[in-house]
Amino acid sequence: MLARMVDSRAPGFAAGSGEGLHDGLHRSLYRIADIASGGRELKQVLGEIHALLSTLLGARNFYVVLLDEDRAHFRFVYFADQCDATPPLDVALPLAQYAHTATVALLRRGRPVQGDGARIAAELGIALSEAPGPSPRSWLGVPMLGADGIDGALVVQDYEAERRFDDHERDLLTFVAQMLQAALERRSLQQRLERRVEERTQALRAEVVEREHAVRLQQALFRIAELAASPIALDAFYKALHGIVGELLLARNFFIVLLDATGEGLYFPYQVDETGDVYQPRRLRRGLSEYLLRSGKPLLLHAHEIPALHASGEVELIGTPSVCWLGVPLRTGERVVGGLVVQSYTPGVTYTDADQALLSFVSVHIASALERRQAQDALRASHAELQATLQRLRETQHDLVEAEKMAALGQLVAGVAHEVNTPLGISITASSALQQRLGDTRKEAEAQRLSRGQLIDFFDYADQAAHLIAHNLQRSAELIRTFKQVAVDRSADDRRRFHLRELLAELLPSLRLLWKRLPVELQVECAEAIELDSFPGALGQVITNFVQNALIHAFGEREHGHMRLSAERVEGGRLILRFADDGAGIPSERLAHIFEPFYTTRRGQGCTGLGLHIVYNLVTEKLGGRIRVDSTPGQGTQFTLDLPLRAP
C-alpha cells in the first residue's frame, strides 16, 4: 500500500525524484502515527492530523464522527468545512434522524465510499437532495473499524468540480483511520482503566468513610453504655446524650420527651432550641411529639408535609414551625415511653432517611440506657428511703426504749401517791381532834363550868387545827395536780386546728409574769403560716415548763439572761421547735437523767423534778413527736422538738 501511495499525485508533493517523495510520505505517515499515539486532547490530535491531511490530500474540508455505545446515536468530534455550517460538536445525534446523509449511510455500510454526489447517492442508496448542507463535488469517507465493528468514520470532501479523490488517497485515509482507531482504542482502554481506578478509589473512600462511621457509632454506643452506669446527675446524663447524638448528626435543636407516670401527660426532661422555645409539661394533645408516640414509628417530616397533617387534624402546631422535623420513639420492651427529636429551622438544612435510620438505631441503646439509669435512680432513691426508714426505726427504737423506761419510772408516780396520805392523815387527825375538843367545850359550857381561860384556849386550839387542816389540804391538792400532769391526762385538753403564732401570742403575756421582776428576756421567732392540728394546751404546757426550768436552773443569780424560742416548718409535714437559753448549762453526766421523774438538783429548794418529765411525756405521747437536748456547761442549753403538724 505504501508503494501505491508513493505513486499518488498528492498536491502537497511536487514532481521530483521518487526517493524524495517516498521519504516525505513516510515522514508524514510516521508523524500521523506519532500524533495519534500521543497523550494530548482528542481535539488537538484531530486538528494536527487535519493539517497533515491538508498537505497530503489537499483536504481542507475534513470531519470525524464516532458511534455511541448504543449504536443508535453518533456525534461529530471534529468538523472543519469551508461551505457547510458546523454541527453541534460532541452531541449525541440519532442515526434515524439523519438516515439520508452520506455519513450515516457510511456508518451503516462499513466500507469506504468515494466519488461525486451522484455516485455516492447511487452506491449508498440515498437521496442527497434530502440531506442537509451543500452537496460536495468530490467526497471520500472511510470507516473506523474496531474489534466489535464500526466505531466511526473519517470524511474529506471538496466542492470544486476539477477535484477528485482516487484510490490512493482512499488508502491513505484508511491508514489514518486505522491509526486513529488504534489511538482511540488505547484512549478508551486508558479511560476505562482510569474509571475503574477512580471507581475503586471512590469505593475505598466510601469504605473508609463507612468504617470511620462504624467506629464513631461503636464509640457512641460504648459511651452511652458508660453513661448508663455513671453516677452523674440526671441533667448531666441528658446533656451527655445530646453531645453523643450531636457527633453523629446535626442536633443543634434537640429534645427528649417522656410519658409521665400516669401515661396521660408528657414532660421534657431535656431540651435545647435555637428559637428559645420552652416545652412545658402538658397533658396529651395533638402535637408532633404525641403523633410520634401514637404511631410508635420513626417520623421524618419536611416543611411542606407538616401543614397537610395539620389540615387533616392529625396534629396541631405547637411552637416555632421547623424546616425539617425528625423524631424516633424510645421503647422499653414493647412499650413506647418517649422519644428523641432533632429539628432544623434553617432553609436547605434537612435530614435524610440515613439520618432517620441512624437515630433509630441509636435510640434503641439510649432507651436501654435511660431505662437502666431510671432503675438505678429509683434504686438509689429506695436505698435512701430505706436508710431514712432505718434511721427512723433506730430513733423509734431508742424512743421506745426511753418511753418504756419512762413508763416504768412513771409507775413509780403511783407509788409516790402515798405521800398524799400524809397531809390528808394530818388533816383528818386535826379535824377529829378539833371535833373532840369542840364536844368537850360544849359540855363545859352547858354545865356552866366553862371559864374564860378555857374558852380562850379552845379558840387558840381551833385556830391552829383549822390552819393545819387548810395547809395540808392545799398541799394534797397541789400534789394531786402535779401527779395528774405526770400522767398526762388527755381528757383535760381538747384537740383542734390552730396557728402556732396566735397560740404564742396568747401565751406570752402570762409567761412574762414569771420573770416580771427578773433581768431576763425572751425572743420569739415564728412564721405566720404554721398551722397545726394538735393539742394547744399540751404544747403551751411544754413551753411554760421550758421557761420555768430555765428561770430556776439556768440563770440563778445572774444579772441578765436570754431565752430564744423559734419554730420552722420542714418537709414531711413536720415542725421543728427550739427553746434555748444562755444560762449555766447542764453537765454531761446529768443530761441522760433530766427527763426522769423526780430527778432534780434542788430537791431541798421546793423542786420536785417532774417538770421535764412532764414535758417528755407530753411531747412523745400526746403530741406524737421527739425531743432532744444539747447543752454546754457555761454556754446554755437547747431543747429541740420534732413534732408532726397533725398529731397522731
DARAHU-V675268 format. One record per residue. SS is DSSP state (H for helix, E for strand, C for the rest). PHI is phi in whole degrees, 0 to 359 (NA if undefined). Layout:
SS&PHI  SS&PHI
//
This chain:
C&NA  H&296  H&296  H&291  H&293  H&296  C&277  C&294  C&254  C&296  C&295  C&277  C&241  C&282  C&297  C&178  C&294  H&295  H&296  H&294  H&295  H&297  H&297  H&296  H&294  H&299  H&298  H&293  H&293  H&297  H&296  H&298  H&298  H&293  H&297  H&295  H&272  C&287  C&256  C&279  C&296  H&299  H&297  H&292  H&300  H&294  H&295  H&291  H&298  H&299  H&298  H&292  H&296  H&297  H&286  H&281  H&245  C&68  C&272  C&282  E&250  E&212  E&213  E&230  E&237  E&231  E&279  C&283  C&296  C&283  C&60  C&245  E&225  E&223  E&211  E&277  E&257  E&206  E&205  E&221  C&211  C&282  C&245  C&274  C&288  C&289  C&285  C&299  E&274  C&55  C&241  C&292  E&241  E&289  H&300  H&297  H&285  H&241  C&295  C&267  C&262  H&296  H&296  H&293  H&298  H&298  H&298  H&283  H&284  C&84  C&229  C&301  E&226  E&212  E&135  C&277  H&299  H&295  H&295  H&296  H&299  H&291  H&290  H&266  C&70  C&232  C&251  H&296  H&296  H&272  C&280  C&288  C&86  C&290  C&270  C&282  C&276  E&219  E&222  E&224  E&227  E&233  E&280  E&258  E&260  E&249  C&293  C&257  E&121  E&283  E&251  E&173  E&204  E&248  E&226  E&239  E&213  E&220  C&255  C&268  C&293  C&279  C&269  C&222  C&269  C&256  H&294  H&297  H&291  H&297  H&297  H&297  H&292  H&295  H&298  H&298  H&298  H&294  H&299  H&292  H&297  H&298  H&296  H&294  H&296  H&296  H&297  H&297  H&298  H&295  H&295  H&297  H&296  H&296  H&296  H&297  H&296  H&295  H&297  H&294  H&298  H&297  H&296  H&294  H&298  H&298  H&294  H&296  H&299  H&296  H&293  H&298  H&297  H&297  H&295  H&298  H&295  H&297  H&297  H&298  H&295  H&296  H&293  H&297  H&297  H&298  H&299  H&300  H&263  C&281  C&271  C&292  C&295  H&296  H&299  H&294  H&298  H&295  H&296  H&295  H&300  H&301  H&298  H&293  H&297  H&294  H&282  H&262  C&203  C&294  C&219  C&293  C&243  E&214  E&211  E&248  E&240  E&227  E&288  C&281  C&296  C&279  C&76  C&248  E&209  E&240  E&218  E&240  E&291  E&211  E&204  E&225  C&216  C&294  C&280  C&87  C&299  C&237  C&267  C&274  C&303  E&208  E&288  C&302  C&237  C&238  C&288  H&297  H&296  H&296  H&298  H&298  H&289  H&294  H&287  C&70  C&232  C&302  E&226  E&242  E&235  E&261  H&304  H&284  H&269  H&293  H&303  H&295  H&296  H&294  H&295  C&280  C&85  C&290  C&224  C&245  C&277  C&234  C&83  C&289  C&298  C&253  C&285  E&211  E&232  E&234  E&227  E&229  E&284  E&254  E&239  E&239  C&70  C&262  E&259  E&277  E&249  E&175  E&201  E&250  E&225  E&238  E&211  E&235  C&252  C&263  C&303  C&88  C&258  C&228  C&253  C&244  H&299  H&295  H&297  H&298  H&296  H&296  H&295  H&297  H&296  H&294  H&298  H&300  H&287  H&294  H&299  H&296  H&295  H&296  H&296  H&297  H&295  H&296  H&296  H&295  H&297  H&297  H&295  H&297  H&297  H&296  H&296  H&297  H&296  H&296  H&297  H&296  H&297  H&298  H&296  H&295  H&296  H&296  H&296  H&296  H&299  H&297  H&296  H&296  H&299  H&295  H&296  H&297  H&295  H&294  H&295  H&296  H&292  H&295  H&296  H&294  H&300  H&298  H&291  H&286  C&299  H&296  H&298  H&293  H&298  H&297  H&295  H&292  H&298  H&297  H&297  H&295  H&298  H&296  H&292  H&295  H&297  H&295  H&296  H&295  H&297  H&294  H&295  H&297  H&293  H&295  H&298  H&297  H&289  H&294  C&275  C&56  C&250  C&281  C&268  H&299  H&296  H&296  H&295  H&294  H&298  H&296  H&298  H&297  H&295  H&296  H&295  H&295  H&295  H&297  H&298  H&296  H&296  H&297  H&299  H&288  H&293  H&296  H&297  H&297  H&298  H&294  H&296  H&297  H&297  H&296  H&293  H&293  H&294  H&301  C&284  C&50  C&293  H&294  H&291  H&273  C&223  C&275  C&269  E&197  E&272  E&205  E&267  H&299  H&295  H&292  H&299  H&295  H&296  H&284  H&276  H&300  H&303  H&289  H&293  H&297  H&297  H&292  H&239  C&304  C&251  C&249  C&281  E&233  E&235  E&237  E&256  E&244  E&231  E&208  C&289  C&284  C&268  C&270  E&245  E&238  E&244  E&204  C&244  H&296  H&297  H&294  H&294  H&296  H&295  H&299  H&296  H&299  H&295  H&300  H&296  H&299  H&297  H&294  H&295  H&278  H&257  H&274  H&261  C&58  C&262  C&294  C&288  C&206  E&211  E&234  E&236  E&222  E&241  E&229  E&218  E&216  E&271  E&235  C&297  C&88  C&66  E&231  E&238  E&253  E&243  E&238  E&237  E&227  E&225  C&253  C&274  C&289  C&81  C&237  C&299  H&298  H&289  H&260  H&300  C&289  C&243  C&291  C&266  C&285  C&292  C&67  C&269  C&206  C&262  C&228  H&295  H&283  H&248  C&89  C&266  C&263  C&78  C&253  H&299  H&287  H&296  H&298  H&302  H&301  H&295  H&297  H&291  H&278  H&261  H&282  C&273  C&70  C&241  E&230  E&228  E&224  E&235  E&231  E&210  E&232  C&306  C&85  C&238  E&119  E&226  E&228  E&257  E&242  E&252  E&251  E&242  E&284  C&292  E&242  C&294  C&290
//
